[in-house]
Amino acid sequence: MGCFMEEITVTNDRDEVRVQAGLLKEVRTATMEAMPDTGAWTLIINEDVREQLGLAIVDMVDTTLADGNIDEYGLTETVKVCWKDRWANCNAVVIPGATEILLGALPLEGMDLMVDPVNKRLVGVHGDRRLYLAKTTKN
């Protein structure tokens, strides 16, 4: 599968809540190119993006990189990831010095998106309609 980039917007989720409550005037947001990567479990950002968005590190997680090395990296508080008219909330792993932002499986699933490897683009799993999936029982 060839690599391709997509434009995403990432927002500090805590800022959105604080703006709505009147405690903050502006939401920190960054628009960037990201590589869809179904091998990554969540959003992967670098330290520059973390600082720009003012994201706190809430945990340290062992992460396996593409070269097979395992190391411990920071996991941020929740962010909102937007692609076109779709969005999802997730945590991001911060890899200092990373040259590429990776859009991993959790935000892709949350936005009901899949990779079209032939045409090198993202497409809706259920077409243009974003579907939220939940297992329920009827009485």
Secondary structure, DSSP 8 states (H G I E B T S, - for coil): -----EEEEEEEHHHHHHHHTTS-S---EEEEEEEE-TTSSSEEE-HHHHHHHT--EEEEEEEE-TTS-EEEEEEES-EEEEETTEEEEE-EEE-TT-SSEEE-HHHHHHTTEEEETTTTEEEETTTTS----------
